[in-house]
Amino acid sequence: MWDPAAYQRYHDERSRPFHDLLARVAADRPRTVVDLGCGPGTLTATLADRWPGSRIIGLDSSAEMIARTAQVDAPVTFAVADVRHWRPDPSTDVVVSNAVLQWVPGHRELLTRWAGELPAGAWLAVQVPGNFDAPSHQALREVAARPVWQADLAGLLRPDPVADPVGYATSLADVGCAVDAWETTYVHLLPAPPDADHPVLTWMEGTALRPVRATLDPADWATFRAALGVRLAEAYPARRGQVCFPFRRIFVVARTGVRSQENP
């Protein structure tokens, strides 16, 4: 279950990659724009501002997230849907998937399928986190492997589920797309008040810790959370009231039906 409030704690930091991704999409007047994994819909609403004459659709597998979209004042159609089963209709000219596909096994094949089903000249814009070898995830795997939790959490934490930019570029170029792929490491400076939880812990509660919390009972979760907080404080020490939190992200923008040597 997704918690929209937990996910939105660091809205500015989480939204910046979305805007950096869309800056490379040069669509002029797309007929239909689809945001796959739209979350609470606040970023999807900016697509309606950019393309006011287009049909804007936001889809998410979380009913809790889609319920939150009722607060969005924008001409967007929101619905619950699983990206694994979504297929574009003939008018779909832009597809956006921001920080979603890392949750979907086999998503490289999904991307190439979408590229083949989209009309020629359509845009496919994807961003996934590339921080699965970061100290935050190393600490999570270490704590989860302790004997007290190992049996409950075995197999729950995934190995790195994303490709590098070359991997995505190769897959999409092979199906005839022009591709722009890159990576960026953002250094987030997170406030760290002395009387509050470690900020990387609260960041992870909105994403990576969801399956752990759903698996453990409340008492075990509280103990696990405290142990992870200690490890994160060691990995990301606070200085002058803030924590430096480097976060690598991977981007790919592809245009369908264009010779692969062209730049979108």
HUNOR-V443886 format. One line per field, one symbol per residue. ss: DSSP state (a for helix, b for strand, c for the rest). psi: psi as a letter, one per 30 degrees, with the letter a starting at -180 (. if undefined). A space follows every 50 residues. Layout:
ss=???
psi=???
This chain:
ss=cccaaaaaaaaaaaaaaaaaaacccccccccbbbbbcccccccaaaaaaa ccccbbbbbbccaaaaaaaaaccccbbbbbccaaaccccccbbbbbbbcc aaacccaaaaaaaaaaacccccbbbbbbbcccccaaaaaaaaaaccaaaa aaacccccccccccaaaaaaaaaccccbbbbbbbbbbbbbbcccccccaa aaaaaccccaaaaaaccaaaaaaaaaaaaaaaaaacccbccbbbbbbbbb bbbbbccccccccc
psi=kkjeeeegeheeeffeeeeeeffgjgkdikekkkjjhfbffeeeffeeee ifglkkkkkkfjeeeeeffffkilikkklklkfffkkklfgjfkkkjjhe fffjkgfeeeeeeeeffllkglkjkkkkkhgfgleeeeeeeeeffkeffe eegkfekkljgllleeeeeeeeefggkkkjkllkjkjkjkkikfgllkfe eeefffdffefeefelleeeeeeeeeeeeeeeeeeikkkhglkkjkjkkk kkkkklgkkfflk.
